[in-house]
Amino acid sequence: MSDAALEDTHPNIAFWVKSGGWIEGVRDGHVDSFVSALDDGGLVWQGDEHYETLDEAFRALDAGIAEWLEGSG
């Protein structure tokens, strides 16, 4: 997937990573979230433990980042 495609489909994730935040994806059975968004201050959004598809997880992550950005700005 090219950067342009990511920016088109998940613009908030692209913005988040380009502005210094990062995302983590974990599937080890010891973490309550499949995907999370973090910055230097720590955890800013935590998703569900399970998603049917990666696309569903990325859509939730993109929406969660957008919500956090709206509340913090």
N, C-alpha and C positions, 0 to 999 in steps of 0.2 A: 504494500500500500504506500503510495507516495504521500509526502507531507500535505500536498494540496488536497488529496482525498480525505485525509484525517481532518483537516481544517473545515472541509465541506460537511462531513458527516458528524463530527464531534467537535465543534468549534470551541467549546469551553475547556475540553481536555487539552486541545492544542494550545490555547491561551495559557492554561495553568502551567503546563510544562515549560513553555517558552518564557514565562515570567518567574521561574525559579521554584515552582512547586514540583511535586513528583507524585506518582501513583505507585501503589503496590498491589500485586495480585498474589494471593496465597491460597493454596488448596492442600493443606496438610492435616486437616482434622483437628488442629489445636487452636485455630483462630476462628472467631465468630463471623468474620467477613471475608468474602471472596476477593473484593477489591476495595481499596481505600485511597483517599486523597490526603496528602500531607504537605506541610510547608515547614519552615524553620521553627515555627511555634508548636508543631506536632500535628496530631490528627485533626482534620477539619471536616471530613466526611467519611462515613463507613457504610458500606453497602450490606446487602443481605449475605447470608452464608452460602446460598445456592442460587444459581441462575440457570435457566434452561439452555441458553446459548451465550457465547461471548458477546454477541451483538446486544443482547438484552442487558448484560452487565455493563457494557460501555455506554448504552443509552442511559442507564440509571446513574452511572458515574458522571456523565456529562450534565444531566439534570441536577444532580447533587452539588456539583461544583458551581453551576449557575445560581442555585439557591443560596449557597454560601456566599458567593460574590455579591449578590444583591443585598444580603443582610449585613455584610461587612463594609460596604462601600458608601 
